[in-house]
């Protein structure tokens, strides 16, 4: 067999289809992965609708940045002790390999590439992975749960513990209880935040927030919103506000309920301008705005350990398993919130 099925996006036109393509061949430092599970993310929806574009010029790309599977074929010049059959999850991206930080290994790549965006991802029966993006997973961690750790879990984890620097007993607000925000609630609680306040206009999302561990779930348009936050935080306001919705209105509202030295973390992506209506109050309270994108390899390894040890239960996050051939239907379901999914999993 020399061909496979892959979910391909024609970037200029936005046309998406599952089609038969050649099975890729791993080059030096690469392995071929037999995909067992791949998550469907809102970023994939935005790629298809054109509101998100690859950061490098590309005509076509196989989507999918949340991928788990087994090593199938080894390329040459591998540095690690890899072998076929090993169970692995793939980092959602990789360093460019060209910048000084990559060549000298002195820091974070300044031009990182995202799997399924800037190069072919895992909505396919097989995919190529550079060996430095592989992380082993234990036999008892299911492929579907492992697959969503890159991005769906690692992005809010990094936003909370690294960018937001959440500490025990800090008051944390989470706006948007979708694929990122639901895990953000779990992880904020795991980090010791108290209270954890979820904010979402959908009643079903607020119910989910409470099930995932939020102490309070609020409707952002409720006239008593600010008063509820004030009461829940003993009048101090939020230490950290996390925007997982990527909406200007969210950021405006979050800024109004930050406490002294409070931090707003922008983890949700949007091309719209960022405005702070009362910038004098924002400055007087020494508030900060911090941008956030993705996660690091260390985050992935830490989360695998947490999930493997039973500290983090990801089973409620798996909303459905869908055949790869029906990838377009999965996109439709996520885009239109049919069944209010957290993560849909494509199975080749």
BADREN-522530 format. One line per 5 residues: their letters; for each residue x, y, z of N, C-alpha, C, O. Coordinates in pm, whole numbers, plus 50000, padded with zeros to 5 digits. Layout:
% BADREN-522530
a> X,Y,Z,X,Y,Z,X,Y,Z,X,Y,Z | ...
***
This chain:
% BADREN-522530
xxxxx> 50084,49880,50000,50000,50000,50000,50088,50125,50000,50170,50143,50090 | 50070,50210,49901,50152,50330,49888,50074,50458,49912,50131,50567,49912 | 49942,50445,49932,49860,50564,49952,49782,50554,50083,49772,50448,50144 | 49728,50669,50125,49651,50676,50250,49547,50785,50235,49549,50862,50139 | 49455,50791,50331,49358,50900,50336,49411,51012,50425,49474,50988,50527
xxxxx> 49383,51136,50383,49426,51253,50460,49325,51366,50443,49270,51384,50334 | 49302,51440,50549,49214,51557,50543,49293,51678,50500,49369,51734,50579 | 49276,51718,50374,49360,51822,50313,49284,51952,50295,49167,51953,50256 | 49352,52062,50325,49297,52196,50304,49373,52266,50193,49496,52277,50198 | 49297,52313,50091,49356,52399,49990,49347,52541,50043,49238,52600,50045
xxxxx> 49459,52597,50087,49460,52721,50163,49400,52839,50086,49317,52910,50143 | 49438,52864,49961,49384,52982,49892,49233,52981,49877,49169,53086,49889 | 49174,52865,49851,49029,52858,49829,48949,52822,49953,48829,52847,49959 | 49015,52763,50053,48945,52716,50171,48873,52584,50151,48795,52543,50237 | 48899,52518,50039,48835,52390,50011,48899,52280,50096,49022,52265,50098
xxxxx> 48814,52204,50166,48864,52094,50248,48801,51964,50202,48682,51958,50172 | 48883,51859,50196,48830,51728,50158,48924,51619,50209,49044,51641,50224 | 48867,51504,50233,48947,51386,50266,48976,51314,50136,48884,51274,50064 | 49103,51298,50106,49140,51241,49977,49256,51143,49993,49319,51135,50098 | 49282,51070,49886,49390,50973,49886,49518,51041,49840,49521,51104,49734
xxxxx> 49624,51027,49921,49754,51085,49889,49862,50981,49915,49836,50876,49974 | 49981,51011,49871,50092,50919,49893,50131,50916,50041,50131,51020,50106 | 50164,50799,50092,50216,50788,50228,50354,50853,50231,50441,50818,50151 | 50376,50949,50323,50506,51017,50325,50618,50924,50372,50593,50825,50441 | 50738,50958,50335,50856,50879,50371,50940,50961,50468,50976,51074,50437
xxxxx> 50974,50905,50585,51053,50982,50682,51195,51006,50633,51261,50917,50579 | 51241,51129,50654,51377,51165,50618,51470,51153,50738,51431,51094,50839 | 51591,51206,50728,51684,51202,50841,51625,51270,50964,51572,51381,50956 | 51635,51202,51079,51584,51259,51204,51434,51253,51218,51378,51316,51308 | 51365,51180,51129,51219,51172,51131,51172,51029,51146,51246,50934,51122
xxxxx> 51045,51014,51186,50981,50883,51190,50843,50896,51127,50785,51004,51122 | 50792,50784,51078,50656,50779,51026,50566,50726,51137,50593,50621,51195 | 50459,50800,51166,50366,50765,51272,50237,50710,51211,50180,50771,51121 | 50192,50595,51261,50059,50545,51228,49962,50610,51326,49964,50582,51446 | 49878,50697,51275,49790,50776,51361,49678,50688,51419,49615,50611,51347
xxxxx> 49656,50702,51550,49549,50629,51617,49435,50722,51660,49320,50679,51671 | 49467,50848,51684,49365,50944,51726,49415,51085,51696,49534,51115,51711 | 49322,51171,51653,49357,51310,51624,49241,51401,51666,49126,51378,51628 | 49272,51503,51743,49169,51594,51793,49127,51696,51688,49204,51733,51600 | 49001,51741,51700,48948,51846,51615,48936,51972,51700,48863,51975,51799
xxxxx> 49009,52075,51661,49020,52198,51740,48951,52313,51666,48935,52309,51544 | 48910,52414,51741,48849,52531,51680,48946,52601,51584,48903,52668,51490 | 49076,52586,51609,49175,52642,51516,49163,52578,51378,49182,52645,51276 | 49130,52449,51375,49109,52382,51247,48989,52441,51174,48991,52460,51053 | 48883,52470,51250,48765,52535,51192,48802,52670,51134,48760,52705,51024
xxxxx> 48882,52747,51208,48921,52881,51162,49013,52875,51041,49014,52966,50959 | 49092,52768,51031,49175,52751,50911,49086,52730,50789,49111,52786,50682 | 48984,52650,50806,48896,52620,50694,48812,52742,50655,48790,52766,50537 | 48766,52818,50755,48684,52935,50720,48768,53057,50681,48714,53160,50641 | 48900,53046,50692,48989,53151,50645,49022,53258,50746,49099,53349,50715
xxxxx> 48967,53251,50867,48997,53353,50967,49135,53332,51031,49186,53421,51099 | 49193,53214,51010,49329,53186,51054,49407,53137,50933,49361,53053,50857 | 49528,53192,50917,49611,53158,50802,49744,53098,50848,49794,53132,50955 | 49802,53007,50767,49936,52958,50799,50035,53073,50807,50019,53175,50739 | 50135,53057,50891,50234,53162,50908,50343,53156,50802,50424,53249,50790
xxxxx> 50346,53050,50724,50441,53038,50614,50362,53016,50485,50253,52959,50490 | 50414,53059,50371,50342,53039,50244,50325,52890,50216,50423,52816,50212 | 50201,52848,50195,50173,52707,50170,50043,52696,50091,49947,52766,50120 | 50041,52608,49993,49923,52592,49909,49824,52492,49969,49704,52519,49975 | 49876,52378,50013,49791,52275,50072,49856,52220,50198,49979,52218,50211
xxxxx> 49773,52175,50291,49825,52119,50414,49726,52017,50469,49605,52034,50458 | 49779,51911,50529,49697,51817,50604,49676,51875,50742,49773,51905,50812 | 49550,51891,50784,49520,51951,50912,49550,51854,51027,49580,51737,51006 | 49541,51907,51150,49553,51823,51268,49681,51844,51347,49789,51804,51303 | 49669,51909,51465,49787,51932,51549,49779,51859,51683,49870,51872,51765
xxxxx> 49672,51784,51705,49660,51703,51826,49660,51556,51784,49558,51505,51737 | 49774,51490,51800,49795,51360,51735,49863,51261,51829,49959,51294,51898 | 49810,51139,51831,49875,51029,51902,49871,50906,51814,49779,50888,51734 | 49971,50820,51829,49977,50698,51749,50095,50613,51786,50147,50621,51898 | 50138,50530,51692,50253,50442,51716,50355,50465,51605,50321,50497,51491
xxxxx> 50481,50447,51641,50587,50459,51543,50576,50343,51444,50568,50227,51484 | 50576,50375,51316,50562,50273,51212,50695,50245,51142,50737,50130,51130 | 50762,50353,51097,50887,50339,51020,50987,50442,51068,50951,50557,51097 | 51113,50401,51077,51219,50490,51123,51293,50550,51005,51324,50481,50908 | 51322,50681,51014,51410,50744,50918,51555,50722,50958,51583,50649,51053
xxxxx> 51645,50783,50887,51788,50766,50915,51835,50871,51016,51766,50969,51044 | 51955,50847,51067,52025,50945,51152,51945,50984,51276,51949,51100,51318 | 51874,50890,51335,51800,50920,51457,51895,50919,51577,51984,50835,51587 | 51873,51013,51667,51957,51023,51786,51898,50943,51903,51971,50896,51990 | 51766,50928,51903,51700,50857,52012,51690,50708,51988,51711,50659,51877
xxxxx> 51656,50635,52095,51643,50490,52088,51498,50455,52057,51425,50405,52143 | 51456,50482,51933,51317,50460,51891,51304,50325,51822,51399,50272,51765 | 51183,50271,51827,51157,50145,51757,51011,50140,51716,50926,50200,51782 | 50979,50067,51607,50840,50054,51564,50752,49997,51676,50794,49909,51751 | 50631,50047,51684,50536,50001,51784,50530,50087,51909,50436,50075,51988
xxxxx> 50628,50174,51927,50626,50262,52045,50505,50355,52039,50474,50411,51934 | 50437,50372,52153,50320,50460,52162,50368,50601,52191,50443,50623,52286 | 50325,50697,52110,50374,50833,52123,50262,50935,52102,50160,50906,52039 | 50283,51053,52157,50202,51170,52126,50297,51273,52065,50416,51276,52099 | 50245,51356,51976,50330,51450,51903,50310,51592,51954,50197,51637,51973
xxxxx> 50421,51661,51976,50411,51803,52008,50337,51875,51895,50350,51836,51779 | 50261,51977,51929,50177,52045,51830,50255,52131,51732,50197,52189,51640 | 50385,52140,51751,50467,52218,51659,50613,52186,51679,50649,52094,51753 | 50697,52263,51613,50841,52241,51624,50916,52369,51593,50863,52459,51527 | 51039,52378,51641,51123,52492,51610,51158,52495,51462,51158,52392,51394
xxxxx> 51189,52614,51414,51219,52629,51271,51351,52564,51233,51371,52525,51118 | 51444,52552,51331,51573,52490,51304,51673,52584,51237,51787,52544,51211 | 51632,52708,51209,51719,52801,51138,51765,52920,51221,51875,52972,51201 | 51680,52964,51315,51714,53083,51393,51826,53052,51492,51858,52935,51517 | 51886,53157,51547,51998,53138,51641,51956,53058,51763,52033,52976,51813
xxxxx> 51834,53083,51812,51790,53010,51931,51782,52860,51905,51817,52781,51992 | 51737,52822,51785,51732,52680,51750,51872,52622,51731,51903,52515,51784 | 51955,52692,51657,52088,52639,51625,52175,52628,51749,52251,52532,51764 | 52164,52726,51838,52248,52728,51957,52179,52668,52079,52239,52653,52185 | 52049,52634,52063,51970,52577,52172,51978,52665,52296,52005,52616,52406
xxxxx> 51955,52795,52278,51967,52889,52390,51832,52945,52436,51827,53023,52530 | 51725,52905,52371,51596,52961,52412,51484,52911,52325,51494,52807,52261 | 51376,52987,52324,51258,52950,52248,51271,52998,52104,51314,53111,52080 | 51235,52914,52011,51242,52949,51869,51161,53077,51843,51051,53092,51894 | 51218,53167,51763,51149,53293,51734,51053,53279,51616,50972,53368,51592
xxxxx> 51062,53169,51542,50973,53145,51429,50922,53000,51432,50949,52923,51340 | 50849,52963,51538,50803,52824,51549,50702,52789,51441,50630,52875,51392 | 50699,52662,51406,50607,52610,51306,50502,52523,51375,50534,52449,51468 | 50377,52534,51331,50268,52459,51393,50227,52343,51304,50205,52359,51184 | 50216,52225,51365,50172,52105,51293,50029,52125,51245,49945,52178,51317
xxxxx> 50001,52083,51122,49867,52098,51068,49832,52239,51028,49718,52267,50992 | 49929,52328,51033,49911,52467,50994,50020,52509,50897,49994,52553,50785 | 50144,52494,50943,50259,52530,50860,50324,52409,50793,50404,52425,50701 | 50289,52290,50837,50334,52166,50774,50231,52059,50804,50146,52077,50891 | 50238,51948,50732,50133,51846,50738,50115,51789,50879,50210,51756,50949
xxxxx> 49985,51780,50917,49950,51730,51048,49895,51590,51047,49927,51510,50960 | 49809,51560,51146,49771,51422,51173,49630,51382,51139,49585,51276,51185 | 49556,51461,51059,49428,51412,51010,49456,51321,50892,49423,51353,50777 | 49516,51210,50921,49562,51118,50817,49586,50982,50879,49590,50967,51002 | 49603,50884,50794,49635,50751,50846,49779,50742,50892,49812,50664,50982
xxxxx> 49865,50822,50831,50006,50828,50868,50052,50973,50862,49999,51054,50785 | 50151,51005,50946,50207,51139,50942,50355,51133,50980,50398,51042,51051 | 50430,51231,50933,50572,51241,50963,50591,51325,51089,50522,51425,51109 | 50685,51284,51174,50719,51363,51293,50870,51367,51310,50937,51264,51299 | 50922,51484,51337,51063,51496,51372,51082,51435,51510,50997,51452,51598
xxxxx> 51192,51364,51531,51205,51288,51655,51204,51375,51779,51167,51328,51887 | 51245,51502,51768,51246,51587,51886,51106,51638,51922,51091,51714,52017 | 51004,51596,51846,50866,51632,51880,50789,51513,51936,50668,51523,51958 | 50856,51400,51958,50790,51280,52007,50796,51271,52159,50898,51304,52219 | 50688,51226,52220,50687,51199,52363,50621,51064,52385,50511,51039,52336
xxxxx> 50687,50977,52457,50632,50845,52485,50512,50854,52579,50508,50937,52670 | 50415,50767,52556,50300,50759,52646,50287,50616,52697,50317,50522,52624 | 50243,50597,52822,50233,50462,52879,50116,50386,52819,50025,50445,52760 | 50120,50256,52835,50016,50170,52777,49877,50201,52833,49778,50183,52762 | 49868,50246,52957,49738,50266,53020,49675,50401,52986,49561,50427,53025
xxxxx> 49747,50489,52915,49690,50618,52875,49630,50602,52736,49704,50582,52640 | 49496,50612,52722,49433,50590,52591,49481,50691,52487,49514,50805,52519 | 49484,50646,52362,49529,50733,52253,49445,50859,52242,49499,50967,52218 | 49312,50847,52260,49229,50965,52242,49258,51071,52347,49261,51190,52317 | 49280,51028,52472,49313,51125,52576,49452,51183,52556,49473,51302,52579
xxxxx> 49546,51101,52515,49681,51150,52490,49683,51251,52376,49757,51349,52381 | 49602,51227,52273,49604,51312,52154,49568,51456,52185,49622,51548,52124 | 49476,51477,52281,49431,51614,52307,49522,51690,52401,49503,51810,52421 | 49622,51623,52459,49711,51694,52550,49784,51808,52479,49788,51919,52533 | 49842,51785,52360,49900,51900,52290,49787,51996,52248,49696,51957,52176
xxxxx> 49793,52115,52292,49701,52225,52265,49579,52226,52354,49571,52314,52440 | 49484,52135,52342,49361,52143,52421,49389,52146,52570,49316,52211,52645 | 49493,52078,52614,49529,52076,52755,49657,52155,52780,49666,52229,52878 | 49756,52141,52693,49884,52206,52719,49879,52358,52703,49952,52429,52772 | 49794,52408,52613,49785,52554,52597,49729,52620,52722,49790,52715,52771
xxxxx> 49613,52575,52776,49569,52636,52902,49664,52610,53018,49679,52695,53106 | 49727,52494,53019,49824,52465,53126,49937,52567,53125,49971,52624,53229 | 49994,52591,53009,50103,52687,52998,50054,52829,53026,50125,52908,53089 | 49933,52861,52980,49877,52994,53006,49860,53018,53155,49879,53130,53202 | 49823,52914,53228,49797,52927,53371,49925,52928,53453,49948,53020,53532
xxxxx> 50011,52826,53434,50127,52812,53523,50247,52894,53480,50329,52931,53563 | 50259,52922,53349,50376,52996,53301,50344,53142,53276,50404,53230,53339 | 50251,53170,53185,50220,53309,53152,50145,53378,53265,50178,53490,53302 | 50043,53311,53319,49965,53371,53427,50028,53359,53564,49991,53432,53656 | 50123,53267,53578,50193,53246,53706,50096,53228,53822,50113,53286,53929
xxxxx> 49992,53146,53799,49891,53124,53902,49953,53052,54021,50026,52954,54007 | 49919,53103,54139,49968,53045,54264,49850,53001,54350,49738,53049,54331 | 49873,52910,54445,49764,52865,54533,49694,52982,54601,49757,53079,54641 | 49561,52970,54612,49473,53066,54678,49450,53194,54598,49384,53285,54647 | 49503,53202,54476,49473,53318,54392,49336,53301,54327,49294,53190,54295
xxxxx> 49267,53413,54308,49137,53413,54242,49158,53418,54091,49227,53505,54039 | 49097,53321,54022,49118,53308,53877,48983,53308,53806,48889,53241,53848 | 48975,53384,53697,48856,53384,53612,48887,53322,53478,48992,53348,53419 | 48797,53238,53429,48814,53170,53301,48697,53209,53211,48583,53172,53237 | 48727,53282,53104,48624,53321,53008,48625,53224,52890,48728,53206,52825
xxxxx> 48510,53163,52863,48498,53068,52753,48522,52926,52800,48637,52888,52825 | 48416,52846,52813,48430,52710,52864,48415,52611,52750,48329,52523,52753 | 48500,52628,52647,48504,52535,52536,48618,52438,52555,48649,52398,52668 | 48682,52398,52445,48788,52299,52451,48906,52342,52535,48966,52259,52604 | 48942,52471,52531,49053,52520,52612,49007,52556,52753,49071,52519,52852
xxxxx> 48896,52629,52762,48851,52678,52892,48810,52569,52989,48835,52582,53109 | 48748,52463,52939,48709,52353,53029,48832,52294,53096,48831,52266,53216 | 48938,52275,53019,49062,52224,53077,49129,52332,53163,49194,52300,53262 | 49111,52458,53125,49165,52566,53206,49109,52564,53347,49180,52592,53444 | 48982,52532,53360,48919,52521,53492,48983,52408,53572,49021,52427,53687
xxxxx> 48995,52291,53510,49058,52177,53577,49199,52212,53624,49237,52182,53737 | 49274,52277,53536,49415,52303,53564,49435,52416,53664,49528,52412,53744 | 49347,52516,53660,49354,52623,53760,49328,52565,53898,49395,52601,53996 | 49231,52475,53906,49201,52409,54033,49319,52323,54077,49354,52321,54195 | 49380,52252,53981,49496,52169,54012,49612,52254,54063,49691,52209,54147
xxxxx> 49623,52378,54013,49729,52469,54056,49699,52533,54191,49784,52602,54247 | 49579,52509,54244,49545,52560,54376,49467,52689,54377,49447,52747,54483 | 49422,52737,54260,49347,52862,54254,49218,52851,54334,49153,52747,54335 | 49183,52961,54401,49058,52964,54479,49017,53110,54501,49092,53187,54561 | 48898,53147,54452,48805,53064,54377,48840,53059,54229,48916,53142,54178
xxxxx> 48783,52959,54161,48790,52952,54015,48652,52992,53962,48553,52924,53989 | 48646,53102,53888,48520,53156,53839,48514,53140,53688,48598,53194,53616 | 48415,53068,53640,48397,53047,53496,48294,53147,53444,48198,53183,53513 | 48317,53193,53320,48228,53291,53259,48195,53245,53117,48284,53229,53034 | 48067,53224,53090,48025,53181,52957,47877,53213,52940,47799,53194,53033
xxxxx> 47835,53262,52822,47694,53296,52801,47602,53175,52786,47481,53189,52800 | 47658,53057,52758,47575,52939,52736,47547,52867,52867,47640,52832,52940 | 47419,52844,52899,47387,52770,53021,47454,52633,53028,47501,52592,53134 | 47458,52562,52914,47521,52429,52913,47669,52437,52944,47724,52349,53010 | 47734,52544,52896,47877,52561,52923,47900,52592,53071,47999,52548,53129
xxxxx> 47810,52668,53130,47824,52699,53273,47803,52573,53357,47871,52553,53458 | 47710,52488,53314,47691,52361,53385,47817,52275,53374,47859,52212,53470 | 47876,52274,53255,47999,52198,53235,48111,52254,53321,48192,52179,53376 | 48117,52386,53333,48221,52449,53414,48215,52400,53558,48318,52371,53619 | 48096,52391,53612,48081,52344,53749,48120,52196,53760,48180,52154,53859
xxxxx> 48086,52118,53658,48124,51977,53658,48275,51959,53650,48329,51861,53702 | 48343,52054,53585,48489,52045,53570,48563,52108,53688,48686,52108,53691 | 48488,52160,53785,48553,52206,53907,48548,52354,53936,48611,52399,54032 | 48474,52432,53858,48461,52575,53889,48384,52594,54019,48290,52520,54047 | 48423,52694,54097,48351,52726,54219,48226,52808,54191,48130,52806,54268
xxxxx> 48228,52880,54079,48118,52968,54043,48115,52979,53891,48220,52989,53828 | 47997,52978,53832,47982,52993,53687,47885,53107,53660,47770,53104,53704 | 47932,53209,53588,47855,53331,53568,47823,53356,53422,47899,53319,53332 | 47709,53420,53400,47669,53467,53268,47726,53608,53250,47697,53696,53332 | 47807,53633,53147,47870,53764,53132,47773,53880,53112,47809,53995,53137
xxxxx> 47651,53851,53066,47555,53960,53043,47461,53980,53162,47373,54066,53157 | 47479,53905,53267,47398,53922,53388,47431,54059,53450,47548,54088,53472 | 47331,54142,53478,47358,54273,53539,47433,54264,53672,47501,54359,53712 | 47421,54150,53739,47490,54134,53866,47628,54071,53855,47685,54028,53955 | 47682,54066,53732,47810,53998,53710,47921,54054,53797,47984,53980,53872
xxxxx> 47946,54185,53788,48057,54244,53862,48039,54226,54012,48136,54201,54084 | 47916,54238,54059,47891,54220,54201,47919,54078,54247,47967,54056,54358 | 47888,53981,54159,47914,53841,54194,48063,53813,54206,48107,53743,54297 | 48142,53869,54114,48287,53853,54122,48341,53921,54247,48427,53867,54316 | 48289,54041,54276,48330,54116,54394,48305,54034,54521,48390,54027,54609
xxxxx> 48188,53974,54528,48152,53895,54646,48237,53769,54657,48282,53734,54766 | 48259,53701,54545,48334,53575,54546,48480,53595,54582,48546,53503,54632 | 48533,53715,54556,48674,53742,54582,48695,53831,54705,48801,53890,54722 | 48594,53841,54788,48600,53924,54910,48637,54068,54877,48706,54136,54953 | 48588,54113,54762,48611,54251,54722,48746,54281,54662,48776,54396,54629
xxxxx> 48829,54179,54646,48966,54202,54598,48980,54196,54446,49077,54248,54392 | 48885,54134,54378,48897,54117,54234,48983,53998,54198,49035,53928,54285 | 48998,53975,54069,49073,53858,54020,49223,53883,54019,49270,53992,53985 | 49297,53781,54057,49443,53786,54043,49483,53758,53898,49575,53821,53845 | 49413,53664,53835,49442,53628,53696,49311,53608,53622,49224,53533,53668
xxxxx> 49297,53674,53507,49182,53655,53419,49231,53593,53290,49321,53647,53226 | 49173,53481,53251,49217,53406,53133,49112,53414,53024,48999,53368,53043 | 49148,53471,52910,49057,53477,52796,49085,53360,52705,49187,53358,52636 | 48994,53262,52705,49004,53150,52612,48903,53162,52499,48891,53073,52415 | 48828,53274,52497,48727,53293,52394,48779,53372,52275,48729,53355,52163
xxxxx> 48878,53458,52297,48932,53539,52187,48832,53640,52136,48816,53657,52015 | 48763,53709,52228,48661,53806,52189,48690,53940,52256,48722,53944,52374 | 48681,54051,52181,48708,54183,52239,48623,54212,52362,48673,54269,52459 | 48495,54173,52359,48407,54200,52474,48455,54130,52600,48441,54182,52710 | 48513,54011,52583,48566,53937,52697,48678,54016,52762,48683,54027,52884
xxxxx> 48766,54069,52683,48883,54139,52736,48843,54269,52805,48899,54307,52908 | 48746,54337,52748,48693,54457,52811,48636,54424,52948,48664,54493,53047 | 48556,54318,52954,48493,54282,53081,48595,54233,53182,48590,54271,53299 | 48688,54149,53138,48788,54094,53230,48870,54205,53295,48904,54197,53413 | 48901,54308,53219,48982,54419,53272,48911,54490,53386,48976,54544,53476
xxxxx> 48777,54491,53384,48703,54564,53487,48697,54492,53621,48664,54554,53722 | 48729,54363,53623,48720,54287,53749,48856,54237,53797,48863,54152,53886 | 48963,54289,53739,49096,54255,53788,49122,54327,53920,49080,54441,53939 | 49190,54259,54010,49229,54320,54135,49362,54392,54122,49417,54404,54012 | 49414,54440,54234,49543,54507,54235,49651,54411,54186,49659,54297,54233
xxxxx> 49733,54456,54092,49839,54375,54030,49784,54256,53953,49857,54160,53927 | 49657,54261,53916,49597,54151,53842,49650,54141,53700,49690,54240,53639 | 49648,54018,53650,49704,53988,53517,49594,53934,53427,49517,53847,53468 | 49587,53985,53304,49496,53930,53205,49578,53857,53100,49668,53915,53039 | 49548,53729,53079,49621,53644,52985,49535,53622,52861,49421,53575,52871
xxxxx> 49588,53656,52745,49515,53645,52619,49553,53514,52550,49647,53512,52471 | 49481,53407,52581,49509,53276,52521,49420,53249,52402,49457,53172,52313 | 49302,53311,52398,49216,53300,52282,49263,53394,52172,49300,53508,52199 | 49262,53346,52048,49317,53424,51938,49207,53499,51864,49099,53445,51838 | 49235,53624,51829,49143,53705,51751,49221,53812,51676,49320,53864,51729
xxxxx> 49180,53848,51553,49248,53954,51480,49198,54093,51519,49250,54193,51470 | 49098,54100,51605,49037,54228,51640,49125,54307,51738,49204,54249,51812 | 49111,54439,51737,49193,54525,51826,49165,54499,51974,49056,54456,52012 | 49263,54527,52054,49252,54516,52198,49237,54657,52255,49320,54744,52230 | 49130,54679,52332,49109,54811,52392,49081,54796,52541,49019,54699,52585
xxxxx> 49126,54893,52617,49097,54902,52760,49025,55035,52781,49086,55142,52766 | 48899,55030,52814,48818,55151,52821,48869,55246,52930,48888,55365,52904 | 48890,55195,53050,48938,55278,53159,49086,55250,53183,49122,55177,53275 | 49169,55308,53100,49313,55280,53110,49374,55344,53235,49476,55297,53285 | 49313,55452,53284,49364,55514,53407,49350,55419,53525,49444,55400,53603
xxxxx> 49232,55358,53538,49209,55260,53644,49301,55140,53626,49353,55086,53724 | 49321,55098,53502,49407,54983,53472,49550,55012,53520,49615,54925,53580 | 49598,55131,53494,49734,55169,53535,49743,55187,53686,49841,55145,53747 | 49640,55249,53747,49641,55273,53891,49651,55141,53968,49715,55134,54073 | 49586,55038,53914,49587,54907,53980,49708,54822,53940,49720,54707,53982
xxxxx> 49798,54879,53860,49919,54807,53815,49884,54675,53749,49950,54574,53771 | 49779,54678,53667,49739,54557,53596,49831,54532,53477,49901,54622,53430 | 49827,54408,53429,49910,54370,53315,49828,54291,53213,49731,54223,53248 | 49869,54301,53087,49814,54217,52980,49928,54135,52924,50032,54189,52887 | 49909,54004,52918,50014,53916,52866,49957,53829,52754,49857,53760,52772
xxxxx> 50022,53833,52640,49982,53747,52530,50031,53605,52554,50130,53581,52622 | 49958,53511,52496,49996,53371,52513,49965,53293,52386,49860,53312,52325 | 50057,53204,52347,50035,53119,52230,50097,52983,52254,50218,52972,52277 | 50015,52878,52249,50066,52742,52252,50129,52701,52384,50089,52748,52491 | 50228,52613,52374,50292,52557,52492,50429,52503,52452,50465,52502,52335
xxxxx> 50504,52458,52553,50637,52404,52529,50642,52254,52549,50547,52193,52597 | 50755,52195,52511,50771,52050,52521,50768,52004,52667,50719,51896,52696 | 50820,52086,52757,50818,52051,52899,50674,52039,52948,50643,51950,53028 | 50586,52129,52900,50445,52122,52940,50385,51987,52899,50311,51926,52977 | 50416,51942,52778,50363,51816,52729,50405,51700,52819,50322,51617,52856
xxxxx> 50533,51695,52855,50583,51587,52940,50519,51592,53079,50484,51488,53134 | 50504,51712,53135,50444,51723,53267,50299,51677,53267,50255,51610,53360 | 50226,51712,53162,50086,51674,53154,50069,51523,53132,49975,51463,53183 | 50159,51463,53056,50155,51316,53040,50172,51250,53176,50104,51152,53207 | 50264,51302,53257,50284,51245,53391,50160,51264,53478,50120,51172,53550
xxxxx> 50100,51382,53473,49981,51409,53554,49864,51320,53513,49794,51265,53599 | 49844,51305,53381,49735,51220,53334,49764,51073,53364,49674,50999,53402 | 49888,51032,53349,49925,50893,53374,49911,50857,53521,49879,50743,53556 | 49937,50955,53609,49930,50931,53753,49790,50946,53809,49769,50927,53929 | 49694,50981,53724,49557,50996,53771,49526,51130,53835,49419,51148,53891
xxxxx> 49620,51224,53827,49595,51357,53883,49505,51440,53792,49441,51536,53837 | 49500,51403,53665,49423,51478,53566,49341,51380,53484,49397,51299,53409 | 49209,51386,53498,49119,51294,53428,49069,51362,53300,48993,51458,53307 | 49111,51310,53186,49072,51369,53058,48959,51293,52990,48916,51331,52881 | 48912,51186,53051,48808,51106,52988,48678,51185,52962,48615,51162,52859
xxxxx> 48636,51279,53051,48514,51354,53021,48527,51450,52903,48427,51500,52853 | 48650,51473,52859,48672,51568,52750,48646,51509,52612,48630,51582,52515 | 48642,51376,52604,48623,51310,52475,48473,51304,52445,48401,51223,52503 | 48428,51391,52354,48285,51403,52327,48235,51297,52229,48121,51251,52241 | 48319,51257,52134,48278,51156,52036,48398,51112,51954,48496,51185,51941
xxxxx> 48389,50990,51899,48488,50939,51805,48424,50937,51667,48314,50886,51650 | 48492,50993,51569,48438,51009,51434,48540,50954,51334,48658,50985,51345 | 48496,50875,51237,48591,50824,51136,48657,50938,51059,48594,51040,51031 | 48783,50920,51024,48855,51021,50946,48780,51057,50819,48783,51173,50777 | 48713,50962,50758,48639,50988,50635,48529,51091,50655,48484,51154,50559
xxxxx> 48485,51109,50781,48378,51205,50812,48434,51330,50879,48366,51393,50959 | 48558,51366,50848,48621,51482,50911,48543,51611,50887,48534,51695,50976 | 48487,51627,50767,48409,51748,50738,48288,51758,50830,48250,51868,50871 | 48227,51645,50861,48113,51644,50953,48158,51683,51093,48086,51753,51164 | 48276,51638,51134,48328,51675,51265,48350,51826,51273,48319,51888,51375
xxxxx> 48403,51884,51167,48423,52030,51163,48289,52101,51174,48276,52199,51248 | 48190,52052,51102,48056,52111,51106,47998,52104,51247,47939,52201,51295 | 48014,51992,51313,47960,51976,51449,48026,52070,51548,47960,52127,51634 | 48158,52086,51535,48229,52176,51627,48195,52322,51597,48171,52400,51689 | 48193,52357,51470,48166,52495,51431,48028,52540,51477,48010,52656,51516
xxxxx> 47931,52449,51473,47794,52483,51510,47755,52436,51650,47638,52440,51688 | 47855,52390,51724,47836,52347,51864,47726,52241,51877,47653,52239,51976 | 47716,52154,51778,47617,52047,51781,47658,51944,51888,47762,51880,51877 | 47575,51930,51989,47609,51843,52100,47703,51908,52200,47745,51843,52297 | 47738,52036,52178,47826,52111,52268,47953,52034,52300,47981,52008,52417
xxxxx> 48032,51996,52198,48148,51910,52222,48265,51983,52286,48283,52103,52266 | 48342,51910,52364,48469,51961,52414,48579,51925,52314,48649,52012,52262 | 48593,51795,52288,48687,51751,52184,48627,51632,52110,48589,51532,52169 | 48621,51646,51977,48586,51537,51888,48714,51472,51841,48812,51540,51812 | 48715,51341,51833,48836,51267,51798,48816,51197,51664,48722,51119,51647
xxx> 48906,51225,51570,48906,51154,51442,48986,51026,51457,49096,51024,51513 | 48929,50918,51406,48995,50786,51412,49015,50735,51270,48917,50706,51201 | 49140,50722,51224,49164,50673,51087,49114,50530,51066,49127,50475,50957
***
